Amino acid sequence: MNSYKAIPLSRKNIRKIARLIRESIGISDTEAFPVIPFLERALDKFDYNYDICEEEELRDNYALTIPSKKILKIREDVYLRAMNNVPRDLFTISHEFGHAFLHDNDTIALARGEERIKAYEDPEWQANTFAAELMAPSDAVIGMSIEEIMRNYNCSKQVAEIQSRNSYI
């Protein structure tokens, strides 16, 4: 199985990038990130497009980013659930935003053989961290309960727990 390695990015640097994206569209850290409106009305300002695809086209992928073509492909069922504010699907799309903003053909490389990839070099960890920071900024969740984070940021319990644990880092 092939794996990929990205240029190293710390949680702190990913947090800064997510904050810049929020600021660029005027969303404060206390507001839930408007995933679908961003996808539909702001993504193109960052030279990216998106395509809603039939389930068969993406097969086992819920969504995927193709940096060389500057496009996000999102399965229709994921898109429809995200339109209904299902946290898992909002996270999936936010994860793809992470790939779009953090990765391109110059920052990702095929890992060689049995090379062990550190978390901060793993493009999937980076995209997950970006999505969590975009949805529920860790600086803003300090002192909030898991339930408050879930309710305020329309995120899953898993994202709320991760952000709560990392709010002091």
MILOBA-812811 format. One line per field, with one value per residue: residue number from 1; x, y, z of N, C-alpha, C, O in turn. Coordinates in Angstrom, 3 decimals. Example, Ala and Ser with C-alpha at 12.3 -4.5 7.8 and 13.67 -1.06 7.14 Angstrom:
# residues 2
num	(1 2)
n_X	(13.190 12.850)
n_Y	(-5.690 -2.250)
n_Z	(7.800 7.080)
ca_X	(12.300 13.670)
ca_Y	(-4.500 -1.060)
ca_Z	(7.800 7.140)
c_X	(13.200 12.900)
c_Y	(-3.300 0.030)
c_Z	(7.800 7.870)
o_X	(14.236 13.409)
o_Y	(-3.319 1.138)
o_Z	(8.465 8.039)
# end
This chain:
# residues 169
num	(1 2 3 4 5 6 7 8 9 10 11 12 13 14 15 16 17 18 19 20 21 22 23 24 25 26 27 28 29 30 31 32 33 34 35 36 37 38 39 40 41 42 43 44 45 46 47 48 49 50 51 52 53 54 55 56 57 58 59 60 61 62 63 64 65 66 67 68 69 70 71 72 73 74 75 76 77 78 79 80 81 82 83 84 85 86 87 88 89 90 91 92 93 94 95 96 97 98 99 100 101 102 103 104 105 106 107 108 109 110 111 112 113 114 115 116 117 118 119 120 121 122 123 124 125 126 127 128 129 130 131 132 133 134 135 136 137 138 139 140 141 142 143 144 145 146 147 148 149 150 151 152 153 154 155 156 157 158 159 160 161 162 163 164 165 166 167 168 169)
n_X	(0.844 0.598 1.821 1.648 3.648 3.801 4.997 6.368 4.058 3.075 0.613 0.131 0.849 -1.006 -3.316 -3.050 -3.361 -5.996 -7.303 -6.735 -8.237 -10.842 -10.894 -10.624 -13.099 -14.656 -15.579 -16.016 -14.184 -16.026 -18.196 -19.944 -18.387 -19.343 -19.776 -21.050 -22.024 -19.462 -18.221 -19.887 -19.889 -17.458 -15.152 -14.185 -12.894 -10.452 -9.277 -10.201 -12.426 -15.476 -17.066 -20.013 -20.549 -21.734 -22.277 -21.071 -18.953 -16.990 -16.669 -15.381 -14.627 -15.565 -15.191 -12.846 -9.752 -8.197 -5.333 -3.770 -5.646 -7.085 -9.555 -12.336 -13.912 -16.988 -19.045 -22.446 -24.314 -22.958 -22.730 -25.473 -26.203 -24.508 -25.648 -27.823 -26.710 -25.289 -22.931 -20.699 -20.483 -20.095 -17.593 -16.168 -16.156 -14.829 -12.386 -11.477 -11.182 -8.951 -6.980 -6.969 -6.026 -3.624 -2.059 -0.324 0.983 3.653 4.063 3.481 4.569 5.296 5.749 8.630 9.025 9.172 9.139 8.687 6.162 5.868 3.347 2.935 3.781 2.015 -0.364 -3.094 -3.510 -2.846 -4.908 -7.155 -6.643 -6.690 -9.403 -10.746 -9.811 -10.795 -13.542 -14.054 -12.415 -9.575 -8.607 -10.873 -12.512 -11.731 -12.413 -15.017 -17.632 -17.792 -20.282 -21.154 -19.293 -19.933 -22.577 -22.292 -20.556 -21.467 -20.357 -19.016 -18.959 -16.455 -14.737 -15.165 -14.109 -11.402 -10.639 -11.089 -9.186 -6.880 -6.920 -5.235 -2.760)
n_Y	(-1.190 2.161 5.095 8.519 11.426 14.537 17.972 18.875 19.962 21.672 21.401 23.942 25.606 24.724 25.483 28.283 28.668 27.759 29.672 31.973 31.430 31.464 34.161 35.428 35.263 36.553 35.239 34.777 33.337 32.376 31.511 28.929 27.296 28.078 25.652 24.629 27.062 28.255 26.407 26.638 29.396 30.672 29.157 29.216 31.643 31.058 29.847 27.251 24.651 22.735 19.538 17.750 14.401 11.256 8.386 6.052 7.024 7.894 5.708 4.075 6.366 9.188 11.768 13.670 15.317 16.874 18.170 18.958 19.610 21.410 20.878 19.784 16.783 15.596 13.214 12.795 11.974 12.627 15.397 16.121 15.342 17.033 19.440 19.270 19.717 17.587 16.592 14.778 14.721 17.398 17.631 15.918 17.362 19.660 18.520 17.965 20.598 21.117 19.545 20.968 23.520 23.000 21.233 20.450 19.519 20.001 19.802 17.288 13.954 10.659 8.219 6.316 2.828 1.158 3.400 5.228 7.406 10.434 11.837 14.618 14.831 13.481 13.609 13.085 13.282 15.968 17.171 16.355 17.644 20.294 20.465 20.089 22.341 24.370 24.006 24.075 26.171 25.703 27.565 28.938 27.191 26.755 25.907 25.165 22.712 19.372 18.946 21.596 22.502 20.809 21.655 24.479 24.579 22.824 20.223 16.868 14.569 13.405 15.263 17.457 16.462 16.083 18.720 19.939 18.635 19.603 22.296 23.767 23.622)
n_Z	(0.000 -0.881 0.691 1.650 2.141 3.681 3.682 6.822 9.281 12.102 14.747 15.710 13.513 11.614 12.884 12.706 9.940 9.541 11.073 9.560 7.256 8.320 9.159 6.675 5.537 7.316 9.658 13.017 15.824 17.559 16.200 14.377 11.659 8.364 6.450 4.012 2.729 2.400 0.698 -1.561 -2.194 -1.651 -2.022 -4.637 -4.718 -3.806 -5.854 -6.248 -7.245 -7.033 -7.274 -7.319 -6.976 -8.278 -6.234 -7.217 -8.748 -6.954 -5.414 -2.740 -1.452 0.420 -0.228 -2.193 -2.886 -5.586 -6.081 -8.335 -10.236 -8.914 -7.588 -5.626 -5.056 -4.195 -2.736 -3.569 -1.572 0.773 0.488 0.525 3.125 4.554 3.836 5.447 7.850 9.144 11.371 10.868 8.090 7.504 8.622 6.910 4.476 5.351 5.953 3.378 2.535 4.046 2.741 0.337 1.099 2.383 0.927 -2.079 -5.299 -4.867 -2.161 -1.273 -1.246 -2.445 -0.047 0.602 0.407 3.460 4.977 7.905 8.767 10.404 12.554 12.133 9.544 8.070 5.599 5.988 8.763 9.002 7.441 8.902 11.346 10.499 9.664 12.111 13.525 11.882 12.118 14.937 16.617 18.600 20.417 21.090 22.438 24.998 28.282 27.719 27.816 26.455 25.287 24.949 23.065 20.909 20.391 19.945 17.739 15.878 15.581 15.690 18.509 18.723 17.416 19.110 21.517 20.809 20.188 22.644 24.236 23.024 23.442 25.056 24.023)
ca_X	(0.000 1.345 1.457 2.159 4.299 3.667 5.965 5.951 3.247 2.661 -0.773 0.121 0.834 -2.295 -4.279 -2.922 -3.931 -7.454 -7.742 -6.687 -9.390 -12.019 -10.813 -10.768 -14.524 -15.331 -16.217 -15.286 -13.899 -17.172 -19.247 -19.753 -17.915 -20.402 -19.127 -21.692 -21.891 -18.074 -18.027 -20.656 -19.730 -16.151 -14.036 -13.633 -12.009 -9.149 -8.929 -10.627 -13.804 -15.957 -17.965 -20.830 -20.436 -22.489 -21.560 -20.268 -17.748 -15.970 -16.628 -15.221 -14.256 -16.673 -14.799 -11.424 -9.204 -7.197 -4.626 -3.285 -6.782 -7.725 -10.965 -12.827 -15.000 -17.758 -20.164 -23.740 -24.935 -22.227 -23.143 -26.858 -26.221 -23.875 -26.675 -28.704 -25.866 -24.824 -21.548 -19.700 -20.348 -19.468 -16.178 -15.587 -15.906 -13.787 -11.154 -11.038 -10.657 -7.593 -6.098 -6.888 -5.227 -2.330 -1.313 -0.312 1.944 4.994 4.159 3.162 5.413 5.094 6.716 9.392 9.091 8.647 9.425 7.707 5.756 5.474 1.992 2.950 4.099 0.936 -1.368 -4.430 -3.516 -2.877 -6.252 -8.068 -6.351 -7.212 -10.873 -11.163 -9.535 -11.704 -14.892 -14.133 -11.078 -9.195 -8.472 -12.207 -13.266 -11.175 -13.404 -16.332 -17.869 -17.877 -21.627 -21.188 -18.528 -20.756 -23.738 -21.881 -19.807 -22.093 -19.353 -19.227 -18.381 -15.030 -14.062 -15.243 -13.152 -10.048 -10.393 -11.028 -7.866 -5.813 -7.195 -4.190 -1.473)
ca_Y	(0.000 3.408 6.151 9.813 12.229 15.969 18.788 18.907 21.072 21.500 21.770 25.402 26.198 24.397 26.353 29.625 28.646 27.682 30.987 32.897 31.135 32.010 35.630 35.888 35.366 37.296 34.359 34.841 32.046 31.940 31.061 27.695 27.575 27.806 24.742 24.605 28.372 28.445 25.553 27.120 30.802 31.269 28.295 29.650 32.784 30.467 29.133 25.850 24.357 21.479 18.763 16.776 13.192 10.046 7.499 5.106 7.669 7.964 4.388 4.010 7.684 10.109 12.971 13.659 16.553 16.685 19.454 19.345 20.173 22.374 20.521 18.881 15.917 15.228 12.320 13.467 11.677 13.414 16.782 16.293 15.291 18.270 20.484 19.106 19.953 16.375 16.911 13.915 15.116 18.723 17.368 15.339 18.449 20.494 17.749 18.213 21.966 20.991 19.122 22.054 24.639 22.585 20.301 20.520 18.561 20.292 19.571 15.880 13.008 9.254 7.723 5.194 1.547 1.034 4.646 5.565 8.801 11.063 12.404 15.963 14.716 12.687 14.525 12.831 13.906 17.412 17.563 16.172 18.710 21.518 20.424 20.307 23.747 25.209 23.854 24.444 26.654 25.260 28.734 29.407 26.177 26.639 26.006 24.678 21.274 18.678 19.207 22.991 22.572 20.165 22.502 25.780 24.480 21.804 19.208 15.578 14.402 13.122 16.541 18.259 15.911 16.376 20.148 20.220 18.146 20.403 23.729 24.433 23.373)
ca_Z	(0.000 -0.942 1.627 1.239 3.163 3.411 4.414 8.228 9.780 13.495 15.070 15.845 12.169 10.990 13.592 12.127 8.587 9.698 11.567 8.413 6.389 9.012 9.097 5.291 5.191 8.373 10.644 14.287 16.461 18.367 15.288 13.624 10.308 7.382 5.506 2.690 2.075 1.983 -0.475 -2.709 -2.546 -1.359 -2.403 -5.924 -4.478 -3.519 -7.095 -6.201 -7.618 -6.466 -8.112 -6.584 -7.795 -7.961 -5.319 -7.992 -9.254 -5.907 -4.794 -1.287 -0.921 0.662 -0.963 -2.465 -3.430 -6.636 -6.098 -9.670 -10.975 -8.012 -7.469 -4.596 -5.501 -3.012 -3.037 -3.437 -0.279 1.777 0.275 0.986 4.600 5.022 3.679 6.609 9.028 9.811 11.722 10.239 6.691 7.529 8.864 5.687 3.526 5.956 5.781 1.995 2.530 4.575 1.646 -0.646 1.594 2.932 0.084 -3.536 -5.858 -4.363 -0.719 -1.004 -1.983 -2.135 0.938 0.062 1.111 4.825 5.687 8.943 8.636 11.668 12.462 11.559 8.123 7.476 5.028 6.548 10.088 8.778 6.983 10.048 12.299 9.889 9.715 13.496 13.858 11.107 12.648 16.354 16.959 19.939 21.293 21.475 23.198 26.347 29.351 27.298 27.932 25.159 24.755 24.490 21.816 19.871 20.094 19.405 16.486 15.035 15.292 16.333 19.836 18.539 17.145 20.338 22.480 20.330 20.334 24.063 24.697 22.427 23.596 25.822 23.351)
c_X	(0.882 0.876 2.144 2.709 4.189 4.801 5.467 5.153 2.838 1.187 -0.887 0.064 -0.474 -3.390 -4.253 -3.567 -5.456 -8.010 -7.763 -7.866 -10.656 -12.047 -11.078 -12.223 -15.344 -16.081 -15.389 -15.075 -15.064 -18.327 -18.901 -19.317 -18.999 -19.876 -19.752 -21.674 -20.456 -17.784 -18.653 -20.320 -18.338 -14.966 -13.382 -12.726 -10.589 -8.682 -9.229 -12.077 -14.209 -16.916 -18.700 -20.957 -21.379 -21.627 -20.622 -18.952 -16.623 -15.819 -16.531 -14.834 -15.500 -16.449 -13.315 -11.012 -8.141 -6.466 -4.183 -4.387 -7.533 -9.226 -11.202 -13.961 -15.690 -18.908 -21.470 -24.386 -24.257 -22.660 -24.556 -26.953 -25.567 -24.845 -27.659 -27.930 -25.494 -23.327 -20.491 -19.447 -19.780 -17.960 -15.503 -15.245 -14.817 -12.419 -10.604 -10.556 -9.207 -6.616 -5.909 -5.947 -3.829 -1.445 -1.415 0.760 3.366 5.151 3.864 4.074 5.056 6.169 7.363 9.331 8.417 8.896 8.302 7.417 5.311 4.108 2.007 3.383 3.015 -0.143 -2.772 -4.551 -3.619 -4.273 -7.279 -7.883 -6.889 -8.734 -11.372 -10.954 -10.472 -13.101 -15.029 -12.747 -10.715 -9.020 -9.826 -12.959 -12.750 -12.281 -14.797 -16.434 -17.921 -19.225 -21.753 -20.441 -19.345 -21.898 -23.322 -21.260 -20.345 -21.073 -19.670 -18.588 -16.879 -14.239 -14.051 -14.231 -11.719 -9.720 -10.299 -9.662 -6.729 -5.979 -6.111 -2.809 -1.073)
c_Y	(1.245 4.357 7.428 10.562 13.690 16.720 18.893 20.159 20.762 21.855 23.294 26.080 25.923 25.269 27.757 29.689 28.603 29.028 32.006 32.679 31.700 33.541 36.149 36.009 36.005 36.442 34.388 33.440 31.529 31.422 29.721 28.062 27.183 26.948 24.815 25.983 28.664 27.651 26.192 28.542 31.386 30.438 28.749 30.880 32.329 29.593 27.637 25.765 23.073 20.831 17.780 15.556 12.093 9.157 6.546 5.726 7.686 6.646 4.470 5.337 8.532 11.407 12.847 14.963 16.202 18.014 19.891 19.970 21.214 22.129 19.582 18.087 15.399 14.338 13.032 13.210 12.452 14.875 17.021 16.247 16.541 19.442 20.454 19.175 18.709 16.569 16.069 14.342 16.530 18.575 16.821 16.436 19.380 19.832 17.975 19.650 21.937 20.563 20.258 23.168 24.256 21.833 20.647 19.553 18.798 19.971 18.124 15.008 11.594 8.836 6.463 3.984 1.544 2.294 4.963 7.073 9.314 11.712 13.753 15.996 13.952 13.624 14.314 13.426 15.415 17.889 17.401 17.294 20.041 21.564 20.706 21.763 24.697 25.183 24.382 24.895 26.345 26.424 29.184 28.420 25.990 26.861 25.525 23.172 20.671 18.978 20.638 23.148 21.980 21.079 23.813 25.689 23.410 20.753 17.933 15.563 14.170 14.408 17.395 17.764 16.229 17.850 20.558 19.811 19.034 21.899 24.469 24.299 24.578)
c_Z	(0.000 0.146 1.164 2.437 2.744 4.099 5.859 8.566 11.216 13.648 15.140 14.468 11.439 11.590 12.993 10.742 8.652 10.164 10.420 7.466 7.023 8.891 7.690 4.863 6.317 9.376 11.921 14.849 17.290 17.511 14.654 12.208 9.304 6.221 4.110 2.028 1.614 0.718 -1.702 -3.142 -2.328 -1.847 -3.700 -5.785 -4.154 -4.691 -7.051 -6.640 -6.921 -7.439 -7.213 -7.488 -7.333 -7.069 -6.073 -8.477 -8.219 -5.144 -3.276 -0.649 -0.718 -0.110 -1.259 -3.110 -4.454 -6.793 -7.495 -10.523 -10.165 -7.907 -6.284 -5.212 -4.253 -3.435 -2.733 -2.079 0.857 1.691 0.823 2.505 5.183 4.904 4.854 7.921 9.820 10.088 11.012 8.787 6.552 7.751 7.606 4.686 4.058 5.840 4.364 1.829 3.030 3.503 0.642 -0.181 2.065 1.944 -1.401 -4.025 -5.356 -2.878 -0.317 -1.862 -1.561 -1.146 0.386 0.981 2.464 5.656 6.674 8.875 10.001 11.472 11.758 10.099 7.357 6.922 5.593 7.947 9.929 8.367 8.102 11.064 11.785 10.012 11.121 13.903 13.113 11.722 14.078 16.811 18.411 20.911 21.835 22.361 24.622 27.377 28.977 27.545 26.527 24.504 24.235 23.169 20.672 19.437 19.418 18.022 15.530 14.597 16.065 17.726 19.724 18.285 18.404 21.376 22.082 20.546 21.808 24.629 24.210 22.610 24.381 25.184 22.528)
o_X	(1.810 -0.309 3.097 2.292 4.452 5.476 4.261 5.524 2.308 0.597 -1.877 -0.696 -0.990 -4.282 -5.305 -4.245 -6.134 -9.063 -8.692 -8.427 -11.456 -13.076 -11.693 -12.547 -16.574 -17.113 -14.201 -15.706 -15.079 -19.329 -17.733 -19.820 -19.525 -19.571 -19.043 -21.334 -20.257 -17.174 -18.024 -20.447 -18.067 -13.882 -12.162 -11.883 -9.644 -7.819 -8.582 -12.857 -13.385 -17.497 -18.076 -21.415 -21.762 -20.399 -19.513 -17.947 -15.452 -14.921 -17.478 -14.724 -16.377 -17.390 -12.614 -11.800 -7.292 -6.909 -4.220 -4.107 -8.487 -10.045 -10.386 -14.867 -15.052 -19.650 -21.577 -24.952 -24.924 -22.924 -24.798 -27.696 -26.026 -24.867 -28.250 -28.419 -25.392 -22.538 -19.469 -18.307 -19.066 -17.158 -14.387 -14.156 -13.971 -11.410 -9.399 -9.623 -8.347 -5.542 -4.799 -5.165 -2.945 -0.225 -2.459 1.372 4.198 6.277 3.985 4.312 4.572 7.356 6.692 9.558 7.241 8.866 7.123 8.332 4.477 3.751 1.181 3.363 3.098 -0.772 -3.556 -5.581 -4.387 -4.764 -8.181 -8.861 -7.470 -9.294 -12.315 -11.817 -10.892 -13.759 -16.006 -11.982 -11.458 -9.263 -9.903 -13.957 -13.271 -12.989 -15.679 -15.435 -18.077 -19.291 -22.382 -20.903 -19.441 -22.145 -23.932 -21.409 -19.739 -20.944 -20.494 -17.785 -16.111 -13.182 -13.028 -13.573 -10.908 -8.640 -9.508 -9.059 -5.726 -5.256 -6.084 -1.816 -0.022)
o_Y	(1.354 4.413 7.399 10.359 14.036 16.185 18.989 21.270 19.686 22.517 23.869 27.031 26.787 25.736 28.363 30.664 29.320 29.466 32.808 33.638 32.343 34.134 37.202 36.761 35.998 36.866 34.063 32.480 30.362 30.946 29.409 29.024 26.072 27.464 25.042 26.070 29.255 28.163 26.276 28.874 32.498 30.981 28.673 31.126 33.115 28.727 26.850 26.694 22.406 21.484 17.061 15.661 12.016 9.181 6.270 5.025 7.515 6.508 4.882 5.423 8.585 12.047 12.032 15.625 15.342 18.886 21.082 20.762 21.825 23.027 18.711 18.655 14.832 14.654 13.777 14.129 12.883 15.510 18.015 17.022 17.056 20.328 21.474 18.750 18.768 16.696 16.612 14.321 16.823 19.293 17.223 16.434 19.839 20.511 18.155 19.902 22.643 21.149 20.478 23.695 25.109 21.797 21.077 18.847 17.893 19.878 17.773 15.288 11.366 9.068 5.637 4.097 1.885 2.253 4.964 7.896 8.699 12.093 14.005 17.055 13.801 14.356 15.260 14.011 16.067 18.893 18.229 17.833 20.819 22.583 21.476 22.357 25.715 26.217 25.059 24.088 26.684 26.271 29.748 28.793 25.162 27.868 25.479 22.455 21.388 19.235 20.872 23.844 22.573 21.248 24.216 26.605 23.133 20.438 17.934 16.431 14.680 14.612 17.996 18.569 16.603 18.183 21.432 20.552 19.198 22.685 25.699 24.790 24.567)
o_Z	(0.802 0.478 0.387 3.578 1.592 4.978 6.088 8.187 11.494 12.795 14.687 14.284 10.731 10.882 12.790 10.417 7.915 9.700 10.316 6.937 6.344 8.567 7.528 3.943 6.277 9.898 11.906 14.408 17.679 18.046 14.423 11.627 9.376 5.146 3.129 0.848 0.552 -0.221 -2.757 -4.321 -2.782 -2.061 -3.844 -6.648 -4.219 -4.542 -7.741 -6.432 -6.295 -8.305 -6.433 -8.626 -6.166 -7.149 -5.616 -8.602 -8.559 -4.314 -2.606 0.574 -1.579 -0.578 -0.660 -3.785 -4.219 -7.540 -7.804 -11.423 -10.645 -8.104 -5.983 -5.822 -3.366 -4.364 -1.759 -1.487 1.797 2.711 1.508 3.107 6.203 5.759 5.209 8.967 11.046 9.152 10.591 8.324 5.592 7.152 7.276 4.112 3.291 5.649 4.185 1.066 2.504 3.366 0.156 -0.972 2.135 2.101 -1.893 -3.224 -5.412 -2.389 0.856 -3.036 -0.452 -1.373 -0.233 2.186 2.594 6.886 6.318 8.922 10.666 10.358 10.881 9.472 6.138 7.686 5.668 8.283 10.636 8.882 8.234 11.582 12.542 10.417 11.306 14.551 13.663 11.832 14.398 17.339 19.332 22.108 22.926 22.979 25.368 27.345 29.834 27.488 25.538 23.302 23.203 22.264 19.598 18.244 18.428 17.213 14.495 13.414 16.979 18.067 20.539 18.883 18.731 22.035 22.930 21.035 22.162 25.405 24.904 21.999 24.363 25.721 21.888)
# end
